[in-house]
């Protein structure tokens, strides 16, 4: 679809923003991007590569929004998420640069994380395609349930 004017592009971007927030929530709990964070991604230059750096702290026991009969660990919930999100990243055009246990801070304040994941995307549309993928959206609740907390940084290149 080709946009014929800046107002059409803005409206399309606004509609996309509204869909992302509807799917993932307002992000006030740190479990998803906030509206402002989605907007920053949407306003990036189209052809600029995006690298995402994730720091994850897993819960001892997964905390699902809906009660489940079977208790699972945060690691088990994260593994359920990863089983689908890994292939979805590749399908969207991304690739993993690093997936490793966190060891220690080398400089600066000590922090306590379990896992570091770095993904690279050729452009913002690839990263957005991941988050718009129905299979990815379907497993995202496992990520929320698995994580006690997270830090996710977007970087150029």
N, C-alpha and C positions, 0 to 999 in steps of 0.2 A: 504494500500500500504506500503510495507516495502522498506526502502532505503538500498541499498547495500554498499554505501560508503559515506564518509564525503562529497565528491564533489556533490553527488546526493542530499544529505540533504541540502547543501548550495544552490544548484540550486533551489530546491523545495521551500526553505525558501525565496530565492530571487524572485521567481515567485509569491509567495504568497504576499510578500511585494509590488511588482509591481501592483498586482490586488487591494490590499487595497488602495494604493495611487490613482489608476485610479478611484476607486469607490468614495472615500471620498475627493480627492484633496490633495494638498501638505501641508495643515494645517497651512499655513502662516498667515491666518486670525484668528487663534485660534478656528475655528469651528470644527476642526478634528485634530487627531494626525498628527504630522509631520512625514516625512520618518524616521528620527532618532528615534522618539518616538515609531513608529511601530516596528522598528528594535530591540529596547530594549525589547519590549514585546515578539517578536519572539525568542529572544535569552535567555529568562528566562529558568530555568530548567523545564523540561516537567511536572513533578508531583507536582510542588509548587503551593499552593493556591494563588489566587489573590483577593485582596479587592480593589474596586474602590470607591474613595470618590469624589463626585461631589458637587461643589458649583455653583449655577445658579442664574443669574440676568436676569429677564424677561424684555423684551421690553414692553413699553406701547402699541405699535401697532406692530404686526408681520411685518417683512421685508423679504418678499419672493424674491428670485432672479428673478423669473418670475412675472410680474405684474398680480395681481388677481383682479377680478371685485369687490369682496366683501372684505372689510377691516375686519380683526379680531385682537383681542388683542394678545399679546405675550402669555398670559395664555391660550387662546383658542387654539393657535397653539401648545403650549406645551402639552395640553390635547390630541390633535390629535396624537401627537408623543407617548405619554404615553399609549394611548389605545392599541397600537400595541407593543411598546417596552417592556411593563411589561410582557405580555405573552411570548414574544420572549426571554427575559432573562431567564424565567423558562424553556422554551423549550431547551435552550442552556445548561441548568444545573446550572444556577445561581439562586441566591435568594436575595431579598432585606433585608437588616438589619435595614435600617432606611430610611424613607421618611418623612421629616418634614420641617416646615417653619424655616428659619434662624431667630434667635432672636438677638444675639449680640456676639461680641468677648468677651471671658472671660479673656484672657491674650493676650498681644501684641497689635498691631495696630488695630484700629477699621476698620471694613470692612462692606460693604453694599451688602448683598445677599438676595435673596427671598426664596431660597429652597436649602436644603441639602439632597442628596441621596447617600446612601452607599449600594453598591452591593457586593456580595461575589460569587466567582467562584471557583470550585474545582481545576482548573488548567488553564493554558494559552489557551489551545485548546478550552475550554468552552467559554472564553471571545472572542476568535477569531471567534468561530462559530456564536456568536451573530452578530458580524460585517459582517460576510459573508452571513447571512440569507437574502434572497431576500426581504422578507416582512419588515425586519428592515431597510434595505437600502432604501426601497421605502418611508418610513416615516421619514427618517433622515432629509430631507429638512424642515420638520416642526420644528424640534429641532433647526436647524440653524436660521430659521425665527423667532422663539420665543425668542432666547437668545440675550441679549445685550452683555453679556460676560459670561465666565465660567472659572472655575479652576477645573481640573480633575487630581487626584493623584492616582497612582497605588502603592499599598503596598503589602508586602508579608503577607501571612496568612489570 
